[in-house]
Amino acid sequence: MSTDANGKYYHIKAPADKAQQKKNIKEMSEAGRKIVENSMSTEKKYDPSLCIVARKFCLLGLDNGGLARMLEISEKTIDDWTRKHPEFKQALHDGRQGADAEVAESLYKRAKGYTRKVQKAFGDVKTGEQLIVEHEEEVVPDTRAAQIWLTNRNPQIWRDRSEVKVDAKLTLEDLVRGSFDSKEEKE
């Protein structure tokens, strides 16, 4: 017993001829495709709280296909929501390009060094009074952050390893003959 695209049950009888069998298989395949499309369609209603979830999944590096799988919807639904809901589109952007830009800015800042405002609390043991003092603190440049920044910005110049191209035209015979010649010369 099987179901059609509308969920109704029907019996499958094996037809006598091959042409009818092929036609039935095609019809069942089409019904199955419609069921899958309906289950993966835009049936899941848009909820603004999905913006938070979508942003976090994008921070993990998911593309629209991966995001659709995690939310158990179709990729078409993601595209529809992106077009119809600006806040959803912004959440995807923030989780992808926005996050990358913030990290790049932080790495750049760390590589150069910077100053920051900090507050320190001082207390008088005898009186119990507390005094909070704000001052600027210097964060020294981080050479590892600079190396990462430069390597990613211009890998041809700043990569950790160098490549040496060797172009030798030796045959196996040349190599074997060369090793014997050096042994004979030593003796």
N, C-alpha and C positions, 0 to 999 in steps of 0.2 A: 504494500500500500504506500502511495506517495501523495504529496500535496502539490497543488498548482500554485501560481503566483498569488492567488487570493487566499490561500490557506485551506482550500477545500480538498478533502481526501478523494482519491480515485484509485482504482485497481489498474495495474498494468498487465495486459494480456500479451503474451508473445505472439506477434503476427507471423503468418505463414511465409510471407515473402520479404526479401531483404529490403526492398524499397520502402515498405511500410515501417520496418524496423528503424531505418535511417531517419525517416520522417518523425517517428516517435522520440528518438534520441534527440533530434534537433529541437523539438518542442519542449522536452524536459530540460534541455540545456538552457533554452531561452527562459523558461519559468524559473529555473535556479538562478540565472543571472539577475532576473527582476527581484527575486527575494533578497539576494545579496545587496543589490542597489538600494532597495527600500530600507534594509537594515543599516546601511552605511550612508544614508542620505542626510538631509538636513532635519531629520526628525528630532534630533537633540536640539532643544531650544537654546538660543543664546542666553547666557547669564553673565552679567558684568563681572561677577566674582571670578570667572574663568580668566580674566586678564591677569590676575596675580599668578595663577597656576601656569598660564602660557608663558609669561615672562620668565618664570623660574626654569621651565623646561628649555626655553631659548638660551638661558644662561649656561645650561649644560651642553649647548651646541646642537640642539635638535633643529632640523630643517622642517618645512611644512609637512612633509611625509611622516617624519618621526613624531611630530606634534599631533598629527591626526591619529596615529596609532595609539599614542598615550591617552588621548582624550576619547578614543573609541568612536571617531567620526571619520568621514571621508575627507580627503584632501580638498575636494571641491567645497566642502563646508567651511574649511579654514579660509579658502579664497573668498567665499561669499561673506563671511564674517569680517574679513579684512576690508572688503569694499564697503560694507554697510555700517560698520561700527568703528568710528575713528579711535576710540579708546582701546579697542582690541589691536588695531594696527599699531598704535603707539606702544602698547605693551610688547609686541613682537620686536619692534625697533629697539626699544630700551633693553630688551634681553639679548639682542644681537649686536648691532652697531654701537648702540649707546654704551653698553657694558665694555666692549672692546676699547672704545674711545676713552672711557674713564680709567681703565687699567693702563692704557698707553700713557695717558697724562700723568698718572701716579708714578709709573716707572720712570718717565722722563724727569719728573720733579725729584725723585729719589736719586737718579743718576747725577743731577746737577747739584744737589744739596739745596737747602732752603731754611728759612727761619719760621718759627711758629710761636704763637702766644700760648703760654702755659701759666697755670696758677699753682702756687705753692702755699701750703698752710704752715704757719709757725705758731707754736704755742708756748706760753709762759707756764712753767711747771708750778711756780709759787702761786700765781694769781688765777690760773686756769683760763686766761684770756687767749683767744685765737686771733691771729692776724693772717689774712689771706693777701698775698702779694702776687700781682700779675707781672710777668716779664717775658722777654723774647728769648727763645732758646734756638741755637743753631744746630741744624741736622747736617752733618758733614756729607759730602757726596759719597755715593756707594759705587765702588769700582765694578762690582759684579752687575749692578743694575745698568751701568754705562755700557758694559760689555754686551749684555743682552740686547739693549736698545740698538747699539751700533750693528751687531750681528744681524738682527732682524731688518734693520733699515737698509743695510748695504752688505749683503752676505759675500759678494765677490771680493770685497776688500777686507772685511772683518771676520771672516769665518775662522774657526779654531784650527782647521787642518788645511794644508796646502796640497794641491794635486800636482804631481809630476807626470808628464806624459813622456813615455819612452817609446821610441819608434825604432825597433831593431828588426833587421831582416836576416835572421839566422834560421837555418834549417836544423832539423834534428841531427843530420849528418855533420854539419859544421860544429855543433856543440859536442858531439861524441869525438870527432877528430881533434877538436881543440883540447879536450880533457886528456886524450892520449898523448898529444904532442907535449903538453906541459909535464906529464909524468916522465916521458923519455928525456926531456931536457934536464930534469932533476937528477936522473941516474947517471 
